[in-house]
Amino acid sequence: MSDLNKTILFSTDVTDGNDQEFVVEFYQCLIDDLPEKFPYKITKNFDELIDFFEEIES
């Protein structure tokens, strides 16, 4: 993940219910703090989110 810019924007979407799923979209800001058009990464549950955090830490 060394190519990942330090500036990351994210958006979330949580649905009603007990399914324990959610969507977090991460966007990379490249030029003048404008986000890319398409998400850099999409996570759909807690395990994917934690895996992504661990990936960008290394």
SVG drawing of the C-alpha trace seen along z (x, -y; Angstrom):
<svg xmlns="http://www.w3.org/2000/svg" viewBox="-34 -22 39 33">
<polyline fill="none" stroke="black" stroke-width="0.4" points="0.0,0.0 2.9,-2.3 1.2,-4.1 -1.8,-5.1 -1.8,-8.8 -2.0,-9.8 -5.3,-11.7 -8.2,-9.4 -11.9,-10.3 -14.6,-7.8 -18.3,-7.5 -20.6,-5.0 -23.9,-3.4 -25.7,-1.5 -29.0,0.3 -31.7,1.0 -31.8,4.5 -29.7,7.0 -27.5,8.3 -24.3,6.7 -23.3,5.5 -22.4,2.0 -20.5,0.4 -17.5,-1.9 -16.1,-3.5 -12.6,-4.9 -11.5,-7.6 -8.0,-8.7 -7.3,-12.5 -4.7,-13.0 -4.7,-16.6 -5.7,-19.7 -7.7,-17.5 -10.2,-16.5 -11.2,-12.8 -10.9,-10.3 -14.1,-9.5 -14.2,-5.8 -13.5,-4.4 -10.0,-3.1 -11.4,-0.4 -14.9,0.8 -15.4,2.8 -18.7,4.5 -18.3,5.9 -16.2,5.5 -13.6,8.1 -12.9,6.4 -12.6,3.1 -10.1,4.3 -8.1,6.1 -7.9,2.8 -6.7,0.9 -4.0,3.5 -3.0,3.3 -2.5,-0.4 -0.5,-0.4 2.2,1.8"/>
</svg>
